[in-house]
């Protein structure tokens, strides 16, 4: 209808695991450096959140008196 063929977004064209750069104009070395930082940051965030959750749940079991 009116020449409309469908919704086309840029997100469908981007495959993060294809080895392409994060954005145009970025060299391969800079791309690896940025991906390394992203993986390190996300890994650190995930391990920290798991440790906080584990510590808080264990404190709940230790400090909570049974009825």
C-alpha positions as CSV (number, residue, x, y, z in Angstrom):
1,X,0.0,0.0,0.0
2,X,1.5,3.3,-1.1
3,X,4.8,1.6,-1.9
4,X,5.3,0.3,1.6
5,X,7.2,-3.0,1.6
6,X,7.9,-3.5,5.3
7,X,9.9,-2.3,8.3
8,X,13.6,-2.4,7.8
9,X,15.9,-1.5,10.6
10,X,19.7,-1.2,10.9
11,X,19.7,-3.6,13.8
12,X,18.8,-6.5,11.5
13,X,22.0,-5.8,9.4
14,X,24.4,-5.9,12.4
15,X,25.8,-9.2,13.6
16,X,28.0,-8.6,16.6
17,X,29.7,-12.0,16.3
18,X,30.6,-11.6,12.7
19,X,33.9,-10.0,13.5
20,X,33.0,-6.6,12.0
21,X,33.9,-3.4,13.7
22,X,31.6,-1.8,16.3
23,X,31.1,1.2,14.1
24,X,32.5,2.3,10.7
25,X,36.0,3.8,10.6
26,X,37.3,1.7,13.5
27,X,40.5,-0.3,12.9
28,X,40.7,-4.0,13.7
29,X,43.1,-3.4,16.6
30,X,40.9,-0.7,18.2
31,X,37.9,-3.0,17.7
32,X,39.5,-5.8,19.6
33,X,40.5,-3.5,22.3
34,X,37.0,-2.1,22.7
35,X,35.4,-5.6,22.7
36,X,38.0,-6.7,25.3
37,X,37.0,-3.8,27.6
38,X,33.3,-4.6,27.1
39,X,33.8,-8.3,28.0
40,X,35.9,-7.4,31.0
41,X,33.5,-4.9,32.3
42,X,30.4,-7.1,31.9
43,X,32.3,-10.1,33.4
44,X,33.3,-8.0,36.4
45,X,29.8,-6.7,36.8
46,X,28.2,-10.2,36.7
47,X,30.7,-11.7,39.2
48,X,30.2,-8.8,41.6
49,X,26.4,-9.1,41.4
50,X,26.5,-12.9,42.0
51,X,28.8,-12.4,45.0
52,X,26.5,-9.8,46.5
53,X,23.5,-12.0,46.0
54,X,25.2,-15.1,47.4
55,X,26.4,-13.1,50.5
56,X,23.1,-11.6,51.2
57,X,21.2,-14.9,50.9
58,X,23.7,-16.7,53.1
59,X,23.5,-13.9,55.8
60,X,19.7,-14.3,55.7
61,X,20.0,-18.0,56.5
62,X,22.6,-17.5,59.2
63,X,21.0,-14.5,61.0
64,X,17.3,-15.5,60.6
65,X,16.1,-17.3,63.7
66,X,13.7,-20.2,63.1
67,X,10.3,-20.2,64.7
